[in-house]
Amino acid sequence: MSGGRGIRSRASYPGIDVAKLLMAFVVVEIHARPFGLLDGLVGALLVTVENVAVPFFFIASGFLCFRGLSENDIVGRDAPKAGRARRTALRLLRLYATWLLLFVPVSAFGSWLSGWGVVKSVAMWLRGALLVGETVFSWPLWYLLAAAVGFGLVYLMLGGGASSATHPRGVVPRHAGRVGDLRAA
């Protein structure tokens, strides 16, 4: 598609495409456990690959969002491509909201099965949708909210030179994630 005036060619990354397909099967394996829990070397290798599957999708998303950009393109308020992370976060939030709405009947059914009243059902739905990234029977949606939050944090850290290790907008989000590590210690 190159050579034509006004036609942009997109870079192709077949290795990432193949890895996404393989990791999608691994994610299905994590949830479905078609092989059960394997012991020995095979089980250890499978667990190792499982531990890489979801982080791979976050890394691939970040790479595909920021490919071909230099630091000058994205760092600072006047950077020409600084809004890319913001636009990606907003697009993911719209997708998350759409899927949440599509899951409302399923979540209502799950609330009914649980024997919750209307007030508890609404409260649990709001809690799950806003804080957890999943509602009753909609656990696959957590990734969309997590990715949107991640891209939002990247946008905040890049704005105004906040990629600096000493800038408060860069330090606070980076270290906020360590709170869970401290509680586990």
C-alpha positions in Angstrom: 0.0 0.0 0.0 2.9 2.3 -0.1 3.6 4.6 -2.9 0.1 6.0 -3.2 -0.4 9.6 -2.2 -2.2 10.0 1.1 -2.2 6.3 1.8 -0.4 5.4 5.0 1.0 1.9 5.4 0.9 0.3 8.8 3.7 -1.7 10.1 3.0 -5.4 10.5 4.3 -7.4 13.4 3.6 -11.1 12.6 5.6 -12.3 15.6 3.3 -10.3 18.0 0.2 -11.6 16.2 1.4 -15.2 16.6 2.3 -14.6 20.2 -1.1 -13.0 20.9 -2.8 -16.1 19.4 -0.7 -18.5 21.5 -1.2 -16.4 24.7 -5.0 -16.3 24.1 -5.0 -20.1 24.2 -2.9 -19.9 27.4 -5.4 -17.6 28.9 -8.2 -20.0 28.0 -6.2 -22.8 29.5 -5.8 -20.7 32.7 -9.6 -20.5 33.1 -10.7 -23.8 31.7 -7.9 -26.0 32.9 -8.4 -28.7 30.2 -5.2 -30.5 31.3 -6.0 -30.3 35.0 -3.2 -29.4 37.3 -0.1 -31.1 36.0 2.9 -32.1 38.1 6.6 -32.2 37.4 8.5 -30.4 34.7 5.5 -30.1 32.4 3.4 -28.5 35.1 6.2 -26.1 36.1 6.7 -25.1 32.4 2.9 -24.5 32.0 2.7 -22.4 35.1 5.7 -20.3 33.9 4.0 -19.7 30.6 0.7 -18.9 32.4 2.4 -16.3 34.5 3.5 -14.5 31.3 0.2 -14.6 29.4 -1.7 -11.6 30.8 1.4 -9.4 31.3 2.2 -10.1 27.7 -1.1 -8.5 26.6 -0.4 -5.3 28.6 3.2 -5.1 27.1 1.9 -5.7 23.6 -0.8 -3.1 24.0 1.8 -0.5 25.2 4.2 -1.4 22.4 1.5 -1.1 19.7 0.2 2.2 21.1 3.6 3.9 21.3 5.5 2.2 18.4 7.5 4.5 16.3 7.5 7.4 18.8 10.5 9.1 20.4 10.6 10.6 23.8 10.1 14.1 22.3 6.9 12.9 20.7 5.2 12.0 23.9 6.8 13.8 26.9 5.6 17.2 27.9 2.5 19.3 27.5 3.4 20.4 24.0 4.5 17.0 22.7 2.7 16.3 19.4 1.7 12.7 20.3 1.2 13.1 24.1 -2.6 12.5 23.8 -2.2 9.0 22.3 -2.3 7.3 25.7 -5.3 9.5 26.7 -7.2 8.6 23.6 -6.4 4.9 24.1 -7.6 5.1 27.7 -10.8 6.8 26.7 -11.4 4.3 23.9 -10.9 1.4 26.3 -13.3 3.0 28.8 -15.9 3.3 26.1 -15.5 -0.3 25.2 -15.6 -1.3 28.9 -18.8 0.7 29.5 -20.4 -0.8 26.4 -19.6 -4.3 27.6 -20.8 -3.5 31.1 -24.2 -2.5 29.7 -24.4 -5.6 27.6 -23.7 -7.7 30.7 -26.4 -6.0 32.8 -29.0 -8.7 32.2 -26.4 -11.4 33.0 -25.4 -9.6 36.1 -29.0 -9.1 37.2 -29.6 -12.9 36.7 -26.5 -13.6 38.8 -27.7 -11.2 41.5 -31.1 -13.0 41.5 -29.4 -16.4 41.8 -27.5 -15.0 44.8 -30.7 -13.9 46.4 -29.7 -10.3 46.7 -32.3 -7.5 46.8 -32.4 -4.6 44.5 -30.3 -2.3 46.7 -27.6 -4.8 47.3 -27.5 -5.8 43.6 -27.1 -2.2 42.5 -24.5 -1.5 45.2 -22.5 -4.7 44.2 -22.8 -3.8 40.5 -21.5 -0.3 41.1 -18.7 -1.5 43.3 -17.7 -4.2 40.8 -18.0 -1.9 37.8 -16.1 1.1 39.3 -13.5 -0.5 41.6 -13.0 -4.1 40.6 -13.5 -4.2 36.8 -16.1 -7.0 36.9 -19.7 -7.5 38.0 -21.5 -10.8 38.6 -20.6 -13.1 35.7 -18.6 -10.4 33.9 -15.2 -11.2 35.2 -13.6 -11.1 31.7 -14.0 -7.3 31.6 -11.4 -6.6 34.3 -8.7 -6.4 31.6 -10.3 -3.5 29.8 -10.6 -1.4 32.9 -7.0 -2.3 34.0 -5.6 -1.4 30.6 -7.6 1.9 30.6 -6.3 2.8 34.0 -2.8 1.9 32.9 -2.9 4.1 29.8 -4.5 6.9 31.9 -1.6 6.7 34.3 0.9 6.7 31.5 -0.8 9.8 30.1 -0.6 11.5 33.6 3.0 10.6 34.0 4.0 11.8 30.6 2.2 15.2 30.9 4.3 18.2 31.8 7.6 16.2 31.9 6.2 13.8 34.5 8.3 10.9 33.1 11.1 12.2 35.4 11.7 9.9 38.3 11.5 12.8 40.7 8.3 14.5 39.4 5.4 13.8 41.8 3.0 12.8 39.0 5.6 10.1 38.0 6.5 9.0 41.5 3.1 8.6 43.1 1.5 6.3 40.6 4.6 4.2 40.3 4.9 3.7 44.0 1.2 3.3 44.7 1.3 -0.2 43.2 3.9 -1.2 45.8 1.3 -0.8 48.7 0.1 -4.4 48.0 3.6 -5.7 48.0 4.2 -4.1 51.4 1.1 -5.7 52.9 2.2 -9.1 51.6 5.6 -8.8 53.2 
